[in-house]
Amino acid sequence: MSWTWFHKLASPPHAYRILGRMAPWFGWAALALILLATWWGLVKAPADYQQGDGFRILYVHAPSAWMSMFTYVVMAVAAGVGLIWRIKLAHGAAAACAPIGASFTFLALATGSIWGKPMWGTWWVWDARLTSELLLLFLYLGYMALRASFDDPQRADRASAVLALVGVINVPIIHYSVEWWSTLHQPASVTKFDKPSIEIAMLIPLFIMIAGFQLYFGWAISRRLRGEILRRERNAKWLEEAA
Amino acid sequence: MDLQKFLQMGGYAAFVWPAYGLTALVLLWNWWAARRSEVDAQTAARRRNAIAQENRS
């Protein structure tokens, strides 16, 4: 099998161009889906029999929480690829993930806290799910702080990649925390092997919102990675044409 | 649809709206920050190009 396509894809000028062409598509599709899901979730979906309209926080909380973990896995895989095959583009992708992931993690924690107050009677509890998600936020922040502490980008890439890889152990811990420990947070109702324990009318807007968030991530990573490519390719000839 | 009733969110207005508002804020911040990160890098690259060109001539 020929790997030329891979090397072409991983070449900074090519990636820069492709990302620039894809970003607007991601952006507009994300906007459309997020608006559709917001309307669907706030207006069209039926109220919950127990939580009434309060359950509608689900449509921003669960996609944020999903994205906080998804982004971390992407970041760790990119960091691993960068570390093993010494691909600068992969390190750039990992670096671009961190602020996006941190903002999703913050959002998951904040909307969860807002949801917890009326349903649990408390903003915060140190149960396994909430604590491991908070740890995820610190991992993102630690990763960014570690990167910022190096002047040499190559050393920053390598050191932060190790942190990203070690921290990935936290992702399954977050996911299974509701099974392994007794938590105030409810167990999974969608991401499990038997059929989801949510009514389909409530599930559709959730999936649309998750798809919208994924596309939004695609947009944000494209923009940020283009920036990372320019910053890394200091004296390359193509920069003159690109910029 | 009754707008008043919609805004009250079955008594959960104080929780549902801040949650959605905060989500909108964070998504907008991310949009702005990602775009700025790209534009800053482009501006810096253009500046480097200009300096390199000057040195050549």
Interface residues (C-beta under 8 A of the other chain):
Chain A: I34 T38 L42 V43 A47 G52 D53 G54 R56 I57 V60 H61 S64 P99 I100 S103 F106 L107 A110 T111 I114 W115 K117 P118 Y216 W219 A220 R223 R224 R226 G227 E228 I229 L230 R231 R234 N235 L239 E240 A242 A243
Chain B: M1 F6 M9 G10 G11 Y12 F15 V16 P18 A19 Y20 L22 T23 V26 L27 W29 N30 W31 A33 A34 R35 S37 E38 D40 A41 Q42 A44 A45 R46 R48 N49 A52
